[in-house]
């Protein structure tokens, strides 16, 4: 493994989930794991690029982007976030972490705190204070992709 590239790693949600909903998701995950549950519309929070936002809405209309998730996926997603928080210090691979600073989906502050627990020298953090959640679809995506190429080049030679 030469390394991993993570964009807006989802270690903690910015949008708070009620304890009742978490309990219900865990229960549904056991009794009806495939049951589709609606999720909050996050698309307004993923990019500042109006053209990309419009494309996402078209994809949603065409059935390409999901508007629901299974109860099992929701419960396991939250469980995975808890697990990562307790084990992130065990990470042993090079990582490029692209962190958006204006992310309303994930908590960038918690992400940065957790990444700081990884052995020094393994994490290259690139912080974009203005970016929303999806840096690959943001107005400055060319800069983001250039940083990815710059990080990858010495690792693939």
Secondary structure, DSSP 8 states (H G I E B T S, - for coil): ---EEEES--SSBSS---HHHHHHHHHHHHH-TT-EEE----GGGT-S-HHHHHHHHHHHHTTSS-SEEEHHHHHHHHHHHHHHHHHGGG--S-EEEEEETT-SSB-HHHHHHHHTTS-TTSEEEEEETT--S-GGGSTTHHHHHHHHHHHHHHHH-
